[in-house]
Amino acid sequence: MKEEEKENLFITFQQTIESIIKDKRKNSNNVKLLNNFKAKINLGLQIEEDLYFWLSLIAEEGSFNMKSGKLEEYDLEVMITPEDLLFFANGENSTLHMLFKKNRFGYNKLRFSKGSDGKYNLGMRLKLPKIIVLD
């Protein structure tokens, strides 16, 4: 993957996540969840069978920042194909669909791994769809 393609992919998902969070802030029911969500998440976009483009999402005190690359210390690792992430984020595919259906590489569409501390962070896994999926 060329550097220009990586930059375009990063910008696309950065703008997508930012617009979803901005839209969620308009609903007063979501403000408390967004302000209290604290996490360091590695987001692996599966480009090919063995090739991932890594993004990191850092949420702290109501601020959400995305960076290109993988964090050394993280709470959760999510692996997903770019197209599946878009269908998930716009609400077209449900969480159950994403957890149990296979992607084009034969893996579950939405996969989680433990954090760098070895914990499963189940609460964070449950909150993440509420944050990155449009209502």
Backbone as CSV, one residue per row, in Angstrom:
resi,resn,N_x,N_y,N_z,CA_x,CA_y,CA_z,C_x,C_y,C_z
1,MET,0.853,-1.174,0.000,0.000,0.000,0.000,0.897,1.234,0.000
2,LYS,0.625,2.151,-0.894,1.426,3.369,-1.021,1.106,4.342,0.113
3,GLU,2.054,5.226,0.387,1.873,6.212,1.464,0.653,7.102,1.213
4,GLU,0.439,7.470,-0.034,-0.709,8.316,-0.376,-2.025,7.590,-0.089
5,GLU,-2.079,6.296,-0.385,-3.272,5.505,-0.105,-3.500,5.376,1.400
6,LYS,-2.417,5.187,2.143,-2.526,5.109,3.604,-3.051,6.412,4.181
7,GLU,-2.548,7.525,3.674,-2.988,8.837,4.160,-4.467,9.061,3.849
8,ASN,-4.893,8.687,2.634,-6.311,8.818,2.263,-7.206,7.953,3.137
9,LEU,-6.752,6.728,3.414,-7.525,5.832,4.274,-7.637,6.396,5.686
10,PHE,-6.541,6.909,6.203,-6.551,7.508,7.535,-7.502,8.700,7.595
11,ILE,-7.406,9.591,6.623,-8.258,10.795,6.601,-9.731,10.395,6.513
12,THR,-10.035,9.403,5.688,-11.423,8.950,5.541,-11.999,8.488,6.875
13,PHE,-11.272,7.640,7.586,-11.799,7.114,8.836,-11.729,8.124,9.963
14,GLN,-10.761,8.991,9.939,-10.707,10.052,10.935,-11.930,10.955,10.799
15,GLN,-12.244,11.353,9.581,-13.399,12.219,9.360,-14.710,11.493,9.668
16,THR,-14.765,10.201,9.354,-15.968,9.420,9.649,-16.237,9.364,11.144
17,ILE,-15.224,8.998,11.920,-15.386,8.896,13.372,-15.688,10.265,13.978
18,GLU,-14.996,11.302,13.525,-15.243,12.651,14.048,-16.662,13.109,13.761
19,SER,-17.171,12.824,12.553,-18.532,13.258,12.227,-19.574,12.483,13.025
20,ILE,-19.326,11.211,13.291,-20.254,10.422,14.104,-20.290,10.961,15.531
21,ILE,-19.133,11.247,16.090,-19.081,11.768,17.461,-19.724,13.145,17.530
22,LYS,-19.491,13.970,16.529,-20.117,15.296,16.483,-21.635,15.162,16.432
23,ASP,-22.129,14.229,15.629,-23.565,13.990,15.526,-24.128,13.459,16.844
24,LYS,-23.402,12.582,17.503,-23.859,12.026,18.784,-23.926,13.098,19.868
25,ARG,-23.044,14.073,19.821,-23.047,15.147,20.826,-24.314,16.001,20.734
26,LYS,-24.989,16.011,19.605,-26.218,16.782,19.443,-27.356,16.197,20.274
27,ASN,-27.279,14.895,20.580,-28.293,14.234,21.383,-27.844,14.254,22.842
28,SER,-28.614,14.871,23.689,-28.226,15.017,25.103,-28.091,13.669,25.821
29,ASN,-28.744,12.631,25.311,-28.639,11.304,25.928,-27.240,10.704,25.765
30,ASN,-26.500,11.133,24.742,-25.183,10.566,24.469,-24.035,11.336,25.107
31,VAL,-24.282,12.550,25.542,-23.204,13.413,26.028,-22.487,12.798,27.228
32,LYS,-23.241,12.259,28.172,-22.624,11.665,29.360,-21.733,10.476,28.975
33,LEU,-22.228,9.614,28.084,-21.448,8.468,27.625,-20.154,8.916,26.950
34,LEU,-20.245,9.901,26.068,-19.059,10.391,25.363,-18.060,11.044,26.313
35,ASN,-18.554,11.803,27.265,-17.658,12.490,28.200,-16.993,11.528,29.189
36,ASN,-17.659,10.429,29.518,-17.115,9.482,30.489,-16.293,8.355,29.851
37,PHE,-16.348,8.242,28.530,-15.627,7.160,27.852,-14.137,7.471,27.831
38,LYS,-13.366,6.573,28.424,-11.915,6.738,28.468,-11.297,5.447,27.954
39,ALA,-10.552,5.547,26.838,-9.991,4.341,26.246,-8.839,4.676,25.306
40,LYS,-7.983,3.675,25.151,-6.931,3.703,24.139,-7.156,2.458,23.295
41,ILE,-7.551,2.661,22.039,-7.967,1.558,21.184,-7.100,1.511,19.932
42,ASN,-6.587,0.332,19.644,-5.919,0.090,18.370,-6.961,-0.450,17.408
43,LEU,-7.089,0.182,16.276,-8.074,-0.203,15.268,-7.317,-0.688,14.040
44,GLY,-7.377,-1.991,13.787,-6.675,-2.586,12.653,-7.618,-2.765,11.485
45,LEU,-7.365,-2.032,10.410,-8.162,-2.168,9.196,-7.501,-3.223,8.322
46,GLN,-8.192,-4.326,8.109,-7.630,-5.449,7.371,-7.730,-5.183,5.873
47,ILE,-6.579,-4.906,5.262,-6.512,-4.579,3.836,-6.379,-5.851,3.008
48,GLU,-5.520,-6.739,3.431,-5.327,-8.034,2.793,-5.336,-9.089,3.885
49,GLU,-5.224,-10.357,3.497,-5.314,-11.436,4.488,-4.360,-11.236,5.663
50,ASP,-3.135,-10.833,5.386,-2.134,-10.666,6.451,-1.643,-9.235,6.583
51,LEU,-2.349,-8.269,6.017,-1.915,-6.869,6.054,-2.976,-6.008,6.728
52,TYR,-2.557,-5.317,7.791,-3.448,-4.424,8.533,-2.897,-3.011,8.482
53,PHE,-3.798,-2.046,8.350,-3.448,-0.637,8.496,-3.947,-0.224,9.866
54,TRP,-3.028,0.192,10.742,-3.378,0.451,12.132,-3.651,1.921,12.387
55,LEU,-4.736,2.150,13.095,-5.121,3.471,13.584,-5.247,3.367,15.091
56,SER,-5.073,4.474,15.760,-5.291,4.470,17.208,-6.304,5.547,17.556
57,LEU,-7.223,5.183,18.412,-8.261,6.090,18.891,-8.045,6.274,20.386
58,ILE,-7.836,7.520,20.773,-7.629,7.836,22.179,-8.785,8.717,22.629
59,ALA,-9.555,8.202,23.586,-10.693,8.931,24.137,-10.399,9.260,25.584
60,GLU,-10.514,10.550,25.908,-10.226,10.966,27.278,-10.943,12.275,27.560
61,GLU,-11.730,12.296,28.631,-12.431,13.490,29.084,-13.243,14.156,27.971
62,GLY,-13.930,13.343,27.175,-14.780,13.863,26.120,-14.072,14.213,24.841
63,SER,-12.780,14.047,24.796,-11.990,14.341,23.602,-11.628,13.034,22.898
64,PHE,-11.808,12.991,21.595,-11.497,11.807,20.798,-10.458,12.190,19.753
65,ASN,-9.313,11.503,19.779,-8.241,11.787,18.828,-7.847,10.515,18.111
66,MET,-7.707,10.612,16.801,-7.235,9.479,16.003,-5.855,9.789,15.481
67,LYS,-5.018,8.756,15.493,-3.668,8.870,14.963,-3.390,7.648,14.116
68,SER,-2.500,7.816,13.177,-2.064,6.693,12.372,-1.031,5.901,13.163
69,GLY,-1.076,4.600,13.078,-0.122,3.766,13.791,-0.765,3.064,14.970
70,LYS,0.029,2.189,15.567,-0.440,1.341,16.655,0.143,1.833,17.979
71,LEU,-0.681,1.836,19.025,-0.227,2.207,20.361,0.467,1.023,21.029
72,GLU,1.489,1.297,21.804,2.171,0.239,22.555,1.331,-0.204,23.751
73,GLU,0.737,0.767,24.447,-0.137,0.465,25.577,-1.557,0.832,25.184
74,TYR,-2.438,-0.148,25.214,-3.806,0.058,24.771,-4.751,-0.779,25.618
75,ASP,-6.022,-0.376,25.595,-7.049,-1.072,26.361,-7.759,-2.144,25.543
76,LEU,-7.821,-1.930,24.234,-8.595,-2.811,23.376,-8.016,-2.770,21.972
77,GLU,-8.093,-3.912,21.285,-7.652,-3.979,19.899,-8.818,-4.507,19.078
78,VAL,-9.173,-3.786,18.024,-10.295,-4.142,17.168,-9.762,-4.358,15.757
79,MET,-10.166,-5.467,15.128,-9.769,-5.741,13.756,-11.015,-5.862,12.892
80,ILE,-10.992,-5.161,11.750,-12.161,-5.088,10.891,-11.712,-4.625,9.507
81,THR,-12.430,-5.013,8.458,-12.099,-4.507,7.128,-12.672,-3.096,6.986
82,PRO,-12.077,-2.252,6.157,-12.571,-0.875,6.013,-14.044,-0.794,5.598
83,GLU,-14.448,-1.643,4.647,-15.846,-1.582,4.193,-16.800,-2.035,5.288
84,ASP,-16.405,-3.037,6.072,-17.258,-3.486,7.179,-17.383,-2.419,8.255
85,LEU,-16.299,-1.685,8.492,-16.352,-0.597,9.472,-17.324,0.488,9.027
86,LEU,-17.315,0.812,7.742,-18.254,1.823,7.244,-19.697,1.349,7.360
87,PHE,-19.964,0.084,6.999,-21.327,-0.437,7.117,-21.767,-0.539,8.570
88,PHE,-20.835,-0.827,9.468,-21.124,-0.892,10.895,-21.385,0.506,11.448
89,ALA,-20.529,1.455,11.097,-20.641,2.814,11.625,-21.918,3.514,11.158
90,ASN,-22.364,3.248,9.923,-23.579,3.925,9.460,-24.842,3.196,9.895
91,GLY,-24.688,2.089,10.626,-25.838,1.390,11.184,-26.450,0.362,10.261
92,GLU,-25.858,0.138,9.099,-26.416,-0.836,8.159,-26.264,-2.264,8.685
93,ASN,-25.129,-2.553,9.319,-24.903,-3.874,9.910,-24.967,-3.765,11.430
94,SER,-25.708,-4.675,12.041,-25.852,-4.670,13.499,-24.608,-5.249,14.173
95,THR,-24.511,-5.067,15.460,-23.396,-5.613,16.221,-23.388,-7.128,16.133
96,LEU,-24.550,-7.764,16.247,-24.613,-9.230,16.146,-24.179,-9.702,14.768
97,HIS,-24.607,-8.996,13.731,-24.179,-9.340,12.371,-22.656,-9.275,12.276
98,MET,-22.077,-8.228,12.831,-20.629,-8.034,12.748,-19.863,-9.082,13.547
99,LEU,-20.428,-9.553,14.637,-19.738,-10.527,15.474,-19.815,-11.945,14.925
100,PHE,-20.874,-12.268,14.183,-21.070,-13.657,13.782,-20.913,-13.937,12.293
101,LYS,-20.956,-12.935,11.461,-20.782,-13.147,10.017,-19.309,-13.046,9.660
102,LYS,-18.934,-13.656,8.554,-17.540,-13.677,8.110,-17.281,-12.567,7.090
103,ASN,-16.048,-12.044,7.097,-15.660,-11.055,6.090,-15.091,-11.774,4.865
104,ARG,-14.598,-11.038,3.913,-14.117,-11.636,2.667,-12.852,-12.465,2.860
105,PHE,-12.206,-12.359,4.006,-11.011,-13.145,4.287,-11.313,-14.384,5.128
106,GLY,-12.578,-14.583,5.514,-12.977,-15.748,6.282,-12.944,-15.570,7.793
107,TYR,-12.645,-14.365,8.259,-12.646,-14.063,9.694,-13.981,-13.419,10.064
108,ASN,-14.296,-13.397,11.364,-15.473,-12.644,11.793,-15.284,-11.190,11.400
109,LYS,-16.375,-10.534,11.036,-16.280,-9.154,10.560,-15.740,-8.204,11.616
110,LEU,-16.078,-8.443,12.865,-15.613,-7.606,13.970,-14.925,-8.517,14.976
111,ARG,-13.628,-8.272,15.174,-12.855,-9.099,16.092,-12.184,-8.212,17.129
112,PHE,-12.149,-8.715,18.358,-11.522,-8.016,19.472,-10.363,-8.838,20.002
113,SER,-9.362,-8.158,20.506,-8.264,-8.809,21.227,-8.112,-8.132,22.575
114,LYS,-7.425,-8.809,23.472,-7.160,-8.259,24.802,-6.329,-6.988,24.689
115,GLY,-6.366,-6.217,25.759,-5.531,-5.034,25.853,-4.091,-5.423,26.136
116,SER,-3.203,-4.446,26.117,-1.792,-4.719,26.372,-1.548,-5.196,27.804
117,ASP,-2.513,-4.946,28.695,-2.391,-5.407,30.076,-2.962,-6.813,30.277
118,GLY,-3.462,-7.428,29.198,-3.993,-8.792,29.270,-5.450,-8.882,29.665
119,LYS,-6.108,-7.744,29.880,-7.515,-7.739,30.279,-8.415,-7.724,29.046
120,TYR,-9.616,-8.274,29.208,-10.575,-8.333,28.109,-11.371,-7.045,27.933
121,ASN,-11.503,-6.239,28.976,-12.217,-4.964,28.932,-13.605,-5.096,28.309
122,LEU,-14.412,-5.963,28.885,-15.748,-6.236,28.378,-16.626,-4.983,28.356
123,GLY,-16.549,-4.159,29.380,-17.353,-2.933,29.423,-17.044,-2.016,28.250
124,MET,-15.787,-1.920,27.911,-15.379,-1.089,26.781,-15.898,-1.670,25.464
125,ARG,-15.901,-2.985,25.359,-16.416,-3.645,24.153,-17.903,-3.368,23.980
126,LEU,-18.610,-3.278,25.099,-20.043,-3.006,25.018,-20.336,-1.543,24.706
127,LYS,-19.486,-0.639,25.160,-19.702,0.791,24.931,-19.264,1.245,23.543
128,LEU,-18.279,0.588,22.977,-17.723,1.024,21.695,-18.769,1.149,20.584
129,PRO,-19.655,0.157,20.396,-20.689,0.326,19.351,-21.617,1.512,19.615
130,LYS,-21.859,1.834,20.881,-22.716,2.972,21.191,-22.048,4.291,20.787
131,ILE,-20.735,4.273,20.678,-19.995,5.492,20.352,-19.759,5.628,18.848
132,ILE,-19.387,4.551,18.166,-18.998,4.690,16.757,-20.092,4.341,15.753
133,VAL,-21.304,4.005,16.228,-22.396,3.682,15.315,-23.432,4.797,15.354
134,LEU,-23.826,5.269,14.172,-24.852,6.302,14.081,-26.183,5.782,14.612
135,ASP,-26.943,6.648,15.251,-28.267,6.286,15.774,-29.300,6.333,14.667
